[in-house]
Amino acid sequence: MSDPTRQKQPQIIAIANQKGGVGKTTTAINLAAGLAEIGGRVLLVDLDPQGNASTGLGIGSQQRKLTTYDLIVEEAPLVEVIQKTAIHHLWICPANSDLSSADIELVANEKRSFLLHDALRQPAMDGYAFDFILIDCPPSLSLLTVNAMVACHSVLVPLQSEFFALEGLSQLLLTIREIRQTANPNLRIEGVVLTMYDGRNNLSQMVEADARQNLGDLVFKTMIPRNVRVSEAPSYALPVLMYDSQSKGSEAYRALVAELLVRHPIDHQPKEPADG
């Protein structure tokens, strides 16, 4: 039963696709930055052992004293893992390669699928007054991804505009259905966003048509274009919105943020979070 004295809780969205190279981490970083840009208070949970979301937001390996590994496996308090980023209103739980052993280490833990769920609902979280928590999942349907799906309200799926894109989606949708039946009955699909889209390319157009025909309104209107500035931004440890604010990629991610906010409006009433 929910506590009526607690403030409105953040919307938790997992960004997942078991296929690598589809723009998952890029979408997580820029969606987080875009939500922060319009005044939302955002936590990005890096759940990928590669730690690319952490690197992409300027958190170097030496700065990752405590990571999501400590949060999930060692059950460290979330407030000790969270770090501020250089972007106003954006925090991160960083990750490193320690996470790669989490599946094996947690297999004997009875609560293994609920560890992230419980961590993100610690009462100390209220002090941050987050509007959104985004989880950047690993490119696999591992126990870490299951943790993300049990912890979140919805799953956002980046889908690369390439041949066989929809075939890989079926296993992910099956996993979401299984989680809904067993551990998180309210889990839903936030939507599918087409990434690396090239309107001049017949294949991109065919994938878009196929996705919209098969998935209907689940597909976001916004499509993320194949854009060199989006590709360059991570090497400068910046979201594309800060690396080149006027680029086509930045415009697309802002449009995606606008679509998301129609569904999940941010309460802009004054907040007094404990951490400022």
NORHUVEN-V473784 format. One record per residue. RES is the residue in one small letter. PSI is psi as a letter, one per 40 degrees, with the letter a starting at -180 (none if undefined). Layout:
res=[RES RES]
psi=[PSI PSI]
//
This chain:
res=[m s d p t r q k q p q i i a i a n q k g g v g k t t t a i n l a a g l a e i g g r v l l v d l d p q g n a s t g l g i g s q q r k l t t y d l i v e e a p l v e v i q k t a i h h l w i c p a n s d l s s a d i e l v a n e k r s f l l h d a l r q p a m d g y a f d f i l i d c p p s l s l l t v n a m v a c h s v l v p l q s e f f a l e g l s q l l l t i r e i r q t a n p n l r i e g v v l t m y d g r n n l s q m v e a d a r q n l g d l v f k t m i p r n v r v s e a p s y a l p v l m y d s q s k g s e a y r a l v a e l l v r h p i d h q p k e p a d g]
psi=[h i h e e i i h i i h h h h h i h e h i f e f d d d d d d d d d d d d d d e e i h h h h h h e h d d f d d d d e e e h i d d e g d i a d d d d d d e f i h d d e d h i i i e h h e h i i h i i a e d d d e d d d d e d e h d e d e e d d d d d e f h d e d d d d f i d i h h h h i i f i g a d d d d d d d d d i d i h h h h h h g i i e d d d e d d d d d d d d d d d d d d d g d e h i h d i h h h i f h h e e h d d d d d d d d d d d d d e b e d h i d h h h i h h d d d d d d d e e f i i d d d d g d e i d d d d d d d d d d d d d d d d g i h h f i h i g i d e none]
//
